[in-house]
Amino acid sequence: MSGQESSLVTLGLDLGGTKIAAGLLEGEELLAFVERPTPRGGAAVVRALAEAAREAAAGRPVTAVGLGTPGPLDFDRGVVRFAPNLPGLRNFPLRARLEAALGLPVVIENDANAAALAEHHLGAARGARHSLFVTVSTGIGGGVIIDGRVHRGAFGQGGEIGHLTVLPGGPLCGCGNRGCLEAVASGRALERDAAYAYGRPVPVPELFARKDATARALLDGAAGYLGQALASLQKVFDPEVIVLGGGVALGGGEAFLRRIESAYRAHLRGWRRAPLRLARLGREAGVIGAALAARLAARS
Amino acid sequence: MSGQESSLVTLGLDLGGTKIAAGLLEGEELLAFVERPTPRGGAAVVRALAEAAREAAAGRPVTAVGLGTPGPLDFDRGVVRFAPNLPGLRNFPLRARLEAALGLPVVIENDANAAALAEHHLGAARGARHSLFVTVSTGIGGGVIIDGRVHRGAFGQGGEIGHLTVLPGGPLCGCGNRGCLEAVASGRALERDAAYAYGRPVPVPELFARKDATARALLDGAAGYLGQALASLQKVFDPEVIVLGGGVALGGGEAFLRRIESAYRAHLRGWRRAPLRLARLGREAGVIGAALAARLAARS
């Protein structure tokens, strides 16, 4: 970022299944951060985003607005194609509606791509040229950053790391295919396998707390597939740093990271490895990344 | 490529395990193409490359020289780290020796990356912004092209598609890890499995010619893993076009491509797909790509 551009005040919005967040980024500093619950339905979501934006800006002039949102996006038209956790936003023209509500142009970005951008420029991958971000939570998402920019790919599917096939013929994934990383290593996959193993529902935090052989086997299984997937990507995309975020990765902390790293190394004998790091920006990553996306778009 | 740069005459060299090739590229036209056997040993290889270069140039002034070579490269130092099919080139300062022999600066590129670049700009992926090239021959290599340039990655490992883990715990690969794409879908892997199934050595061309259930099962197996790997990459790197080259892919032709495509589609239910195409530039891809690499380097 050049000095002139980064001194501009940029608004970042983050639309999640349960929360909406807004933040104001000047240079590398987050001047304001507000959160509120996500309402149901497209029109209500747009109103809530606009209110959060005005609250975060608090009258300061904003030069650019970025919005991070789940779901496969049609970047050209600014439309959310579908978002499983946001009913009512199927094929919704989110960008145009929000631009009308704010009276400002809006840049949209996939939420995982936005977090990847934030960690790349201002978080755990700071200083790298190429980095990979993987978020392990209910599902698994990610972002590929090349030369400081999000690699969206030809169809906007770039960075969908959760859908790498890691176990041919494995469990059915929400995407309709079998053996995706998400289907064997996400929070939902862990809970599916824990419920089967224990015969009752066991949430992920309880799994991390338990010290029995079953919990260990479940976590080693998920960590093994994560390490395998990251090792595969090291040989195709070859990032300089790999950042892990999301509730499951951060909930497991350094201990879970070491399990992932052990599998990652075991799949990279003879190859060079990028360091694995935990994400640093926490719940603010989304708004910071959305603001950075708007700033980068203004530049190009 | 701008008109001015592409009108310059660039020399492309391609160092293979059995053949050395040299070609002269002006604009999009290959003015000359010469081939000779690869001698043993670093010094002899440098002499043969220089002779092939002079023969191809035939006295015309050359503005840039590119060399495609196998093996993991140290791009910064211009050194071939190791190349299984080129004994005597371990940690060999190939670029410096060739520059001394030619009296011209030389740009080196991994041979699969060079072929990827050639197919992207002048072959089967012409017109695409991002493309993926996979070469299936004795081994499996590849190249990732983003915005018209090779993605080398942080450690020069970018595009090593043959080492994606596609079958956890699967056969041991030459790289020392298990279940790599190369270990289950390359020419050598097919011949290993054919020798076991038939109880005698069966070369790949014979496998393609046979119509029995065993040959069909062997080829379907390899095609299945290729399709799975390409589908995984569609969701992370999201190319606009995927190009398949190399002796095994081209030897199998449209029939083998259809088997790969069937697996590729089966792993991409609900996702957008890039078209799969066979490589078009044949044995000239290496020298064309090496010349393009030199041209692009001169530009930046």
Chai-1 contact restraints between the chains, C-beta under 6 A:
chainA,res_idxA,chainB,res_idxB,connection_type,confidence,min_distance_angstrom,max_distance_angstrom,comment,restraint_id
A,H130,B,A154,contact,1.0,0.0,6.0,A-B,restraint_1
A,G153,B,D238,contact,1.0,0.0,6.0,A-B,restraint_2
A,A154,B,H130,contact,1.0,0.0,6.0,A-B,restraint_3
A,A154,B,D238,contact,1.0,0.0,6.0,A-B,restraint_4
A,A154,B,P239,contact,1.0,0.0,6.0,A-B,restraint_5
A,A154,B,E240,contact,1.0,0.0,6.0,A-B,restraint_6
A,F155,B,D238,contact,1.0,0.0,6.0,A-B,restraint_7
A,F155,B,R272,contact,1.0,0.0,6.0,A-B,restraint_8
A,Q157,B,K235,contact,1.0,0.0,6.0,A-B,restraint_9
A,Q157,B,D238,contact,1.0,0.0,6.0,A-B,restraint_10
A,G158,B,D238,contact,1.0,0.0,6.0,A-B,restraint_11
A,E160,B,K235,contact,1.0,0.0,6.0,A-B,restraint_12
A,I161,B,V236,contact,1.0,0.0,6.0,A-B,restraint_13
A,H163,B,K235,contact,1.0,0.0,6.0,A-B,restraint_14
A,L164,B,S232,contact,1.0,0.0,6.0,A-B,restraint_15
A,T165,B,Q228,contact,1.0,0.0,6.0,A-B,restraint_16
A,T165,B,S232,contact,1.0,0.0,6.0,A-B,restraint_17
A,T165,B,H267,contact,1.0,0.0,6.0,A-B,restraint_18
A,C175,B,G270,contact,1.0,0.0,6.0,A-B,restraint_19
A,G176,B,R269,contact,1.0,0.0,6.0,A-B,restraint_20
A,G176,B,G270,contact,1.0,0.0,6.0,A-B,restraint_21
A,N177,B,H267,contact,1.0,0.0,6.0,A-B,restraint_22
A,N177,B,R269,contact,1.0,0.0,6.0,A-B,restraint_23
A,Q228,B,T165,contact,1.0,0.0,6.0,A-B,restraint_24
A,S232,B,L164,contact,1.0,0.0,6.0,A-B,restraint_25
A,S232,B,T165,contact,1.0,0.0,6.0,A-B,restraint_26
A,K235,B,Q157,contact,1.0,0.0,6.0,A-B,restraint_27
A,K235,B,E160,contact,1.0,0.0,6.0,A-B,restraint_28
A,K235,B,H163,contact,1.0,0.0,6.0,A-B,restraint_29
A,V236,B,I161,contact,1.0,0.0,6.0,A-B,restraint_30
A,D238,B,G153,contact,1.0,0.0,6.0,A-B,restraint_31
A,D238,B,A154,contact,1.0,0.0,6.0,A-B,restraint_32
A,D238,B,F155,contact,1.0,0.0,6.0,A-B,restraint_33
A,D238,B,Q157,contact,1.0,0.0,6.0,A-B,restraint_34
A,D238,B,G158,contact,1.0,0.0,6.0,A-B,restraint_35
A,E240,B,A154,contact,1.0,0.0,6.0,A-B,restraint_36
A,H267,B,T165,contact,1.0,0.0,6.0,A-B,restraint_37
A,H267,B,N177,contact,1.0,0.0,6.0,A-B,restraint_38
A,R269,B,G176,contact,1.0,0.0,6.0,A-B,restraint_39
A,R269,B,N177,contact,1.0,0.0,6.0,A-B,restraint_40
A,G270,B,C175,contact,1.0,0.0,6.0,A-B,restraint_41
A,G270,B,G176,contact,1.0,0.0,6.0,A-B,restraint_42
A,R272,B,F155,contact,1.0,0.0,6.0,A-B,restraint_43
